[in-house]
Amino acid sequence: MSKAICFGITCLDILVPGLDPSEFYKETIRLNDFSYSTGGDAINEAVTLAKLGHEPVLMTVLADDAMGRLLTDLARSRGVNMDHVKKARTHQTAVSIVCVHKDGERNFIVNNGSDNEIGEGTADWDAAKDAGVFCVGSAYGAKGLTECLPAVLKRAKELGLTTCVDIMIGSEYVGKESEADPAAFLKYADYIFPNQSEARWMTGETDPDAMAEKLLAMGAGCVVLKDGENGCCLYRKPNHGDGGVIGKVFVPAVRCEVVDTTGAGDNFLAGFTAGLLEGKSDEDCAKLATATASASVRYLGAAGLKDRAEVEEILKEMRP
């Protein structure tokens, strides 16, 4: 089954490359260029899934304004099904100004936009019935999105979908670990994809193995713990006969010249989802995810990946 639901945050990214943080103190900054692109976790995942040869359906909220119409046209031109996007009632379409530093890291300036209206009603379950995977981008990225996850993921599981939940600690949750309650939705999550900082925030643990063990104890089926340029580890609950030992598999990252890390995690999840849709093992899904993320950081913006062939070439480099 090639169809996947991408549920969550969508915004327009305005990409401002090559900035040094000290330049923000200048009254006027003149750049050689800047660009705009699809942005936000859910649409980034959808665009990349389409490039990997699958059928993404985006479920999000956009305003009927110039930015919303531009996003819709851009996404459709890249192979994303936009027929099930809901209209915002009171907010403008979400916009993110992405300030890309010279080392590839970035800062974001965002408006109080349409992502604030994402909730349980954003999901279109008739459109989800023939899908294989339900991806969330991302838990803790917006309050309404996070609060609806137990109900939304439960419904997805009832329909027989594999559930994947990415993590992003948005401004509403910074410093509010006590309000997180990840166990509320983790019992419906087949796979979760925190980086180490996010997993530390969710669990209060500092050791990666302890973070993963606690997330599994909260109900997650598989923890894919990302560690940036070092790679990722997959953790699974022990099966009967494993002696109670949690399964752990390490997949190294691919070394490359980094242009921009924007959307690297979203591309990672898209690659993993593609692997699930293709019936690959968890380890092979992680390898496809790693190759996809590696391709994405070689371009400016989250949607720079060219096509599946580019990812397959990186996969060849990863084979022993």
Secondary structure by P-SEA (a helix, b strand, c coil): ccbbbbbbbbbbbbcccccccccccccbbbbcccccccccaaaaaaaaaaaabbbbbbbccccccaaaaaaaaaaaaaccccccbbbbcccccbbbbccccccccbbbbbccccccccccccccccccccccbbbbccccccaaaaaaaaaaaaaaaaabbbbbbbbbbcccccccccccccccccccccbbbbcaaaaaaacccccaaaaaaaaaaacccccccccccccbbbbbccccccccbbbbbbbbbbbcccccccaaaaaaaaaaaaaaaacccaaaaaaaaaaaaaaaaccccccccccaaaaaaaaaaacc
